[in-house]
Each structure stands twice: as structure tokens, then as C-alpha cells.
Amino acid sequence: MKTITVNVSEPVYEEFREYARKVDRKASELIREAMELYRQQHMQRRTSLRNRHPASVGGPIRPITGEDDILGEMLDDSRD
């Protein structure tokens, strides 16, 4: 683990210390968790489905015939 120095306002740090006491933890643990949460929500690379490439899953199980109504099956909403 890397040791760093961070400058924060006294009220903010005091709030972390008070909350840490209430939950019986160290303020440094809470700050590490806050940094990790920020990293996950703002810094980790996220891709849109629009940017993804299709994956090959092999061929069809059986050939599609003229009698197959795939579009009809997809659009059929028999939940009425």
C-alpha cells in the first residue's frame, strides 16, 4: 500500500474522524473506501454496447426455412 499526503479542510477531516469513531473504524479506512468508490464510479473504463463487437457463438442449430416465422415470434406479445 502506498502512503500519500492529502490536504483537506479541517471540518471535512473532523467529520470523517467523528463518523469513524461512531462505526469503530479508522478515518483512513473510510477515506480509502471513498477513494475506491470514486475510482469505480468515475475512473474505470466503461464501454457502451454501441462500442462492443459481436462475439461469434457458432452457427445456427438448424437451417432457417421459409416456414419459420422468427420475426413473428419476436413481435408476438401474448401477454394481453
N, C-alpha and C positions, 0 to 999 in steps of 0.2 A: 504494500500500500504506500502511496506517495503522500508525504506531508506537504501541505500547502498553507499559505497565509492568505486569508481573505479579510478585507476590510468591510465591515458592516456597521450600521448605525447602532448606537447603544440600545435604543428601545427595541430594535429588531432582535438583537442578540439576547437581551434580557427576556424577551417573550419566548425565545427558544429555550432558554435556561429554565424558566418557570414551568413551561409545558413539560420539559424533560423530567423535572422533579416530580410532577404530577403522575407521569406514566412510568416512573422509576427507570429512566434511561439516561444516557448521556446526550448532551446537546450535540456533540459531534456526530453521534449516530443519526440523529434526526436530520442534521444538515447533509450528511452523506445520502440519506434516503431521498431528501428533497432534490439533491443534485441528480440522482439516478432517475427519479421521476421526470425531471426536466429533460434529461437526455433521451429518455424513451419517447416522450411526447413531442419533442421539438427537433431533436438532432438525428435520430435514427432514420435511415433511408426508408422511405415508403414509396412504393410504386403503385400507380393506378392500374386497373385492369386494362386500360387502353394501351399501356406501355408493355404489357406482358405478351410473350409469344406463345402461340398454341403448342401444346405438347402432343406428341403422337401417342395414341393409345392402341395402335394397330388398325386392322381393317374391320369391316362390318362382320357381324356374326353370320349373316346370310345376305345374299344379294337383294336389293330392293326391287320389287316388281311393280307393275302398273296397278295392281290391286291394293298395294299398300297405301294407306291414307295417313301418312305421317303428319302432314300439316293439320288435317282434321283432328287427329288425336291431340296434337299440341294445343289447338284452339278450342277443343271441346271443354266446356265448363258445365259439367253435370251436377254442380253443387246447388243448383236452384231449388 
